[in-house]
Amino acid sequence: MAGGWSRDGAVSEQIEASISDELERMRGRRAPVGESLTECAECGEEIPEKRRIAIPGVKLCIDCQQERDGAYRARGGVNRRGSKDSQLK
């Protein structure tokens, strides 16, 4: 149930839109292609068989992939409702 001046179902629509946006972003990520390597392309360590099966086309070991990905970076979401302050400006 939406409150204030929003129409019924507005909150559900916002949630669905956010989920759709995130799914599109995930689909747009590049996935590894080709045959998986048995050794990491950067450090030469063996890539475990379970990782090669789980991620076809994997080229890096877990440690090198984590370094490449870097620390977790929070994404700024879209404020679909807008804050009271943003409406006043």
C-alpha positions in Angstrom: 0.0 0.0 0.0 1.4 3.4 -1.0 1.1 6.4 1.2 1.0 10.1 0.8 0.1 11.3 -2.7 1.3 8.3 -4.6 -1.1 6.0 -6.3 -1.8 2.4 -5.3 0.9 0.1 -6.5 3.5 2.9 -6.9 5.9 1.3 -4.4 5.6 -2.1 -6.1 6.4 -0.4 -9.5 9.5 1.2 -8.0 10.7 -2.1 -6.7 10.1 -3.8 -10.0 11.9 -1.0 -11.9 14.9 -1.3 -9.6 15.0 -5.1 -10.0 14.7 -4.7 -13.8 17.5 -2.2 -13.9 19.8 -4.4 -11.8 19.1 -7.5 -14.0 19.9 -5.5 -17.1 23.2 -4.4 -15.5 24.0 -8.0 -14.7 23.3 -9.1 -18.2 25.5 -6.4 -19.6 28.6 -7.7 -17.7 31.1 -9.4 -19.9 31.5 -13.1 -19.3 34.6 -15.0 -20.0 34.7 -16.7 -23.4 36.6 -19.6 -24.9 38.3 -22.5 -23.1 39.2 -22.2 -19.4 42.9 -22.1 -18.6 44.4 -24.7 -16.2 46.9 -22.1 -14.9 46.2 -18.4 -14.1 47.1 -16.1 -16.9 48.7 -13.6 -14.3 50.4 -15.6 -11.6 50.7 -19.1 -13.1 48.9 -20.8 -10.1 46.7 -23.7 -10.9 43.0 -22.9 -11.4 40.9 -25.5 -9.5 38.8 -27.7 -11.7 35.6 -26.8 -9.9 36.3 -23.1 -10.7 36.9 -24.0 -14.4 33.6 -25.9 -14.5 31.6 -23.2 -12.7 32.9 -20.4 -14.9 33.5 -21.6 -18.4 36.3 -19.6 -20.1 37.9 -18.5 -16.8 41.5 -17.2 -17.1 42.4 -16.1 -13.6 42.7 -17.7 -10.2 40.5 -16.5 -7.4 43.2 -14.3 -5.8 44.0 -12.5 -9.1 40.4 -12.1 -10.0 39.7 -10.5 -6.6 42.6 -8.1 -7.1 41.4 -7.2 -10.5 37.8 -6.6 -9.2 39.2 -4.5 -6.4 37.4 -3.8 -3.2 33.6 -3.8 -3.2 32.4 -0.5 -4.6 28.9 0.5 -3.6 26.8 1.7 -6.6 24.8 4.8 -6.2 21.2 3.9 -6.8 18.5 5.9 -8.4 16.4 7.9 -6.0 13.1 7.2 -7.7 11.0 8.9 -5.1 13.1 12.0 -4.7 13.7 13.6 -1.4 11.8 16.6 0.0 14.9 18.7 -0.4 15.4 17.8 -4.1 11.8 18.8 -4.8 12.3 22.2 -3.2 15.4 23.2 -5.2 
